[in-house]
Amino acid sequence: MPKESNNVCEESLFERLFMKLAPELRSFLYYKFRDLERAEDIIQEAFVILWNNCLKVLPSMAKSYLYKVSQNQFLKLLDKDKVRQKHLELQTDFTNIEDPDFELRHQELSQQLSKAIDQLPDGQREVFLLNRVDGQTYKEIAEQLEISVKAVEKRMSQALIKLRVICKNI
């Protein structure tokens, strides 16, 4: 009788997990997004993350791990969509200004700021966007990310320091 593996790094076990769980995840994510292509992207990303952390994940925990990773990836995409929407709203607010130099400078600054935010590590970027773009409190962010308020404060502080350094010459 074969011994059950204590992680999901064995290729045949990983492949069986993919064949079994990918359709379930697809249904779960399609229900949330109503976009099959985005659901597929998240599934691929979730399984890549599982593979990269395969030594840490027991086969019995793989399903819940994949659902948690998928949920987090879903939330990240929603956050990115919200940021894009906010930028579009800001850009349309300034389209009524007749000074073309002002509009050009505003677009350049928006692009530079977006690039600066993209350079932040995932945790810092997520906290920054949730607070500054979505207007969530540190407590709300801590609950959503399942971390302490102190961790949120530290990530925000580090994000602001990095953004000041990156944006110093802007």
N, C-alpha and C positions, 0 to 999 in steps of 0.2 A: 504494500500500500504506500503510495507516494506521500512524503511528508509535506504538509502545507507550508508554503513559504511565509516568512515573517516580514516580507515587504513586497512591493509590486514591481521590482526591477527585472524580474524574469520576463523575457519577451513574450513567451506564449501566454503567461498569465495577464500581462498588460494587454495583449491583443484580444484575449477573451473579454476583459473588462471593457475594452473599447467597443467590441461588437455588441455587448449586452447593454452598456450604459449610454452609448452615443445616441441611440434612438429615443431613449427616455429624456435625456438632456435636450435633444432637439425639440421635442414636444413641449417641455417645460419652458424653454427659451422662446420658442415661437409664440406661445401663449402670452409671454411678457412683451415681446417686440412686435409681433405680427410682421416679422421680416425674416424670412428663412435664411437669407444670405448672412445677416448679422448673427443669427443663431448658430450657423455653421462656423463662423469665425470664432465665436466665443467657445464653442466646443473644441475646436482645434487648439486654441490657446489654453483651455483648461487641461487638456490632455498633455500638452507640452509642459505645463507647470507641474502636473502630476509626475511626469517622467523625470523632470529635473529634481524633484523631491521624493523620488521613489523609495529611497532608503528609509525615509521617515514615516512612510504610510503603510500601515498594515492592510492586507487585502480586505479584511472585514470593515475597514474604515474608508475604503476607496470611494464608495458611492457618496457618502456624506461629504468627503473631502472635495470631490468633483462638483457637487451641488453648491458647496460654499464658495469654491473658486469661481464657478460660473456666475453665481449671484454677485460676487465682487467685481467680476469683469463686466457684468451687465451694469452695475452701478457706475463703474468708471466710464463706460460709454455714454451713459446718461449725463454724467458730469461734463464730459467733453462736448456733448450736444448742447448742454445748457450754456457753456462758455461760448461756443460758436454762435448760438442764438443771441446772447448778450452782446457779442461783438457786432453782429449784424444790426441789432437795435441801435447800438451806439453809432455805427456808421450811418444809418438812415437818419438819426437825429441831426447829424452834421451835414447832411446833403443839402440842406436849405441855405447853408452859408455860401455866399457868393465868392469868397476869396479862394481861388484855386490853390494858392500856396498853403493856406491854412489846411485845406482838405488833404493835400498831398502830405504835409507834415503829420497830420493826424493819422493817416493811413500808415505811414512809416513807423510812427511811434507805436501804434497798435500791433503791427507786425513784430517789432522789436520786443515789445512786452510779451507777446505770445511766445516768441522764441525763448525769452528769458524764463518764463514759467515752465516751458517744456524741458528746460535744462535742470529743473529741480528734481531731486529724487522722488520716486512715486509717493511715498508717505507724506513728504513735505508739500508736494504739489496738490495732493488730494485734500489735505487740511486747509491749505491756502485757498483753493477754489471753493471748498464747502463754506468757508467763513466769508471770504471777500466777495465771491460771486453769488453764492446762494444765500448768504446772509444768516447762516446757521451759527448758533452759539457754540462755544467750546464744549459745553455739556452735551448738546445735541450731537456734535461730531463724535465725541467720545463714545456715546451710546451706539451710534451708527457703526463706528469702526471697531467697537468692542475693545477700546483702550481707555486708559485713565485720562482725566482732564489734564493732569500734569504732562502726560505724553503729548497731548494735543498742543499745549502751551509751548512745549519744547520744539515740536515740529514747526509750529508757526514762527517762533522766534528764529530758528535756523533758516527757514524759508525767507523771511524778511531780510536777514543778514545777507544771504546769498543773492537775493534780488537787488539789494543796494549795491553790492559789489559788481554784479553783472550789468546793472543799469547805470552805473556811475558815469559812463561816457556818453550816455544817450542824451 
